[in-house]
Amino acid sequence: MSGKFPITLYGAGLLKEELQRLKTVDRPAVIAAIAEARSHGDLSENAEYDAAKERQGFIEGRIAEVEAKLSHAQIIDPASLDADGRVVFGATVELEDLAGGKTVTYQIVGDDEADLKVGKISLNSPVARALIGKYAGDVAEVQAPGGVREYEILDVRYV
């Protein structure tokens, strides 16, 4: 992982919570499970021991991954942005699909926190790339699998 990558203040908080849980709950639990499995004797045919060791490897790997992400993160608080109404990373954008008239609201976030079910789209998604730099009232053209879709930007908020 090289260079900084953007993440919202909320997304960084979720990573910090996960790291805390991994270190204070999951790691001690797997250490206890390994000790328990060791107490059963012969480790060569001990499936509980093998499973616990595998889980320990996963937990330690995830701890390293989350720590690396946090150390390379450029944390952005959308509420403190002053982008003069321009669509930028962290902005919440209300759009109208010009073909169907349906309105949708998305927040532009980093890859790790993107979740379409809750209206968070990745900065690297085609929709976000088409929106970046535009203002309310602009029309963004998005290259979708079914052809070009046009969205009018109704509102840009920094929350």
N, C-alpha and C positions, 0 to 999 in steps of 0.2 A: 504494500500500500504506500504510494508516494503522494506527496502534496496534501493539501487540505481539501476536505469535501464538506459541503454545506449540510447542516442538520438544524432543525428548529429546536428551540429551547425545550419544547415538549418532548420531541424525539430523543434529545440528549438525556432528559429526565428519565424516560423509559429505559434507556441503556444503563443508566446509573442504578436504577432500581433492580434491573436484572443482574448486574454485577454484584450488588449487595446480597441478593438472594443466593446467587451461585456460591459466594464466599462464605456466607453465614449459615445457610440451610443445606444446600445440596452437597457441598464439599464435605462438611462434617458427617452428613448422613451416609455418604458413600464410604468414607473412612471407617465408620462404624460397621457397615455391611461387610467390608473386607475383613475386618477383625473378627466378626461373627463367623464368616465363612472359613477363615483360617482355623478357628477353634474346632472345626469339624474334622480336622486331621488332614489326610492325604490330599494335596492340592492338585495332583495330576489328573484326577477324575472328578474334580469338584466344580460343577456347573455354576453354583452360586458364586464361587470365587471368581471364575472367569467372567461372569456377567457383571459383577461388581467392579472388577478391574477395567472392563470395557467402558462401563458407565463413568468411571473415574477419568479415563482418557478423554471421553467426550466432554465432561465438565471442565477439565483443565484446558482443553482446546478452546472451548467457548469462552472461558475467562480470558485467555490470551487474545482471542478475537475481539471481544468487547473492549478490553483495555486498549488495544491498538486502534479501534475505531474512535474511541473517545480521545485518544492522544492526537489523532489526525483530524478531528472534527473542527469545523469552523461553526460555532454555535451562533445562530441568528434568532433574535427575538422579534417575531413579526410585528408585535405591538410597538416596537421602537423604530420601525422603518420609517423613513421619510423619503418616499419615492415619487412624490407629487402625482399620485394617482396612476402611476405606471405599474404594469404587471412585472413583478420581480419574484425571486425565490421567497417563499414564506407567505406571499399574498394569497388572499381568498378571493376568488373570481366568480362572479355570477354570469352565466352565459345563456344565450338563447340559440338553440339550433334553428337556423333559418329555414331548413327544409321541413321540419316537423313542428316548430313553434314551442317545443319543450324547453323548459329552463332547467339548468343544472348548476350546482355550486361546487367548486373544487378549491382545495388548498394545494399549492405547489410546494412539495416537500422533497426530501432526499430519498434515494432508492430504498433505504432500510425502513423508512416509516410510511411508504406508499401503501395505501389500502383503499381501493376503489369503493368498497362497501361503505366506508365512512367519509367518502368524498376527498380523499387525499391521493393526489396523482404525483408520480415521479417527475422531477425536473427533466429527466431524460425521455419522457414520453412524448409522442408526436403532438398531442394536444398542448402540453406545457411549452414545448419548443415553439409552437405557433403563436402562443400567447405572450411570451416574454417580450417586454419592451413596448407593448401596446397599451392603449388607454381605454377607459369606458367610452363607448360609442364606436370604437374601431370594430372592424370585421376581421376575424382570423380565419384563414383557410388551412384546414388540417387534411393531410394526405392520409385517408383511412383505407382499409382493405377494400371497401366497396366503392372507392373513388374519393374525390375531394368533398369535404363537408365544410360548410361555412357556419361560424358561430359569431354572433354579435356579443361584444362584451358590454354587459348591462351595468356592472358595478365592480369596483376593485376596493377591497378592504384589507387593512393590516391589523389582524386580531390574534 
